Amino acid sequence: MDKHNLVHMANKIGIFFEAMPDPMEAQQGIADHLRKFWEPRMRRELLAYLDTQSGGELRCIVISAIEAHRSELLPRQ
């Protein structure tokens, strides 16, 4: 999948959850959404993008959510 599309979709999720008053709850919501609705390949590519591009165009809340919940987002082997 195109990395720019993944970043765009992740940022849209981040924008939705940014409205939550509790940042920790927002991060958990982002991680839950990615884990539940993104297939493993998409999560792997997003994690690789974060690792190689240092977040690049990802919103800060998305980066924070991924860093805080990375182990939950890693696809099972």
C-alpha positions in Angstrom: 0.0 0.0 0.0 1.2 3.5 -0.7 2.9 5.0 2.3 1.4 8.4 1.7 -2.1 6.9 1.8 -1.3 5.2 5.1 0.0 8.4 6.6 -3.1 10.3 5.4 -5.4 7.7 6.9 -3.5 7.5 10.2 -3.6 11.3 10.4 -7.3 11.3 9.9 -7.7 8.9 12.7 -5.4 11.1 14.8 -7.6 14.2 14.0 -10.7 12.4 15.2 -9.1 11.3 18.5 -7.4 14.7 19.2 -10.8 16.0 20.2 -10.8 13.8 23.3 -10.0 15.7 26.5 -7.7 13.0 27.8 -4.5 12.6 25.7 -3.8 9.1 27.1 -7.3 7.9 26.2 -6.9 9.5 22.7 -3.6 7.6 22.2 -5.3 4.3 23.3 -8.2 5.0 20.9 -5.8 5.5 18.0 -3.9 2.3 18.8 -7.1 0.3 19.2 -8.4 1.6 15.9 -5.2 0.7 14.1 -5.1 -2.8 15.7 -8.7 -3.6 15.1 -9.2 -2.2 11.6 -5.9 -2.2 9.9 -4.5 -5.4 8.5 -1.1 -6.5 9.7 0.6 -5.5 6.5 -0.7 -1.9 6.9 0.5 -1.7 10.5 3.9 -3.1 9.5 4.3 -0.5 6.8 3.2 2.3 9.2 5.7 1.2 11.8 8.5 0.9 9.2 7.6 4.5 8.0 7.9 5.8 11.6 11.2 4.0 12.1 12.8 5.2 8.8 11.2 8.6 8.5 11.1 9.5 12.2 7.4 10.1 11.8 7.8 12.3 8.7 4.3 13.7 8.1 2.5 11.9 10.9 0.7 14.0 13.4 2.3 14.2 16.9 -0.6 12.4 18.5 -0.3 9.5 16.0 3.4 9.2 16.7 2.8 9.3 20.4 0.1 6.6 20.1 2.3 4.3 18.1 5.3 4.8 20.4 3.2 4.2 23.6 1.4 1.1 22.1 3.9 -0.3 19.7 3.8 -3.8 21.1 0.0 -4.0 20.6 0.4 -2.9 17.0 3.0 -5.4 16.0 1.4 -8.1 13.9 1.7 -11.6 15.3 4.1 -13.8 13.5 
